[in-house]
Amino acid sequence: MLDNNELDKIPPQSLEAEISFLGSILIDKDAMMKVADTVRPEDFYKGGNARTYEAMLELYARNEPIDLLTLSNKLIEKNQLEQIGGKSQLVMMSNAVPTASNINNYAKIVHRKAVRRRLLTASQEISRLGYQEEDDLEKVLDEAQQHLFGVSQDYFKQSFTHIRGVLTDAFDRIDEL
């Protein structure tokens, strides 16, 4: 059983890893290719970082460069630049890391912290289910299992992409080179 100190804790997160992750994408044009299928916007603890990454993914999907200018313009289009902290926040992100060589490590940290938060949410839901004595026990156990299964599936899932899209992107990049 959780005591009050456990309930008052800040959920697992690493704002430093989030900033370093986003900064790595800003300073290295190839960084997004390494992590686009690993981290999702909802993996971020800070909402502004999630919105920033979402805008980066949109630029990446349209094969547009991801730099300070294009990203700030994208966030302005979405009326989100001030919500994320303005251009100064984007500059701070790009200055947060000297190199993007550790982006895979930052991605792992961001993703693992998100999975832990999802696990906490699932455990709270399972706890709530345990107090619903009017529900059928088999139904409660099934729901509890679904919550845990959802978290583990999220952690272990493989990202599958239709081969046509992958080949088209690959040939486009080869043509560019």
Beta strands, then each sheet from edge to edge (+ up, - down):
end
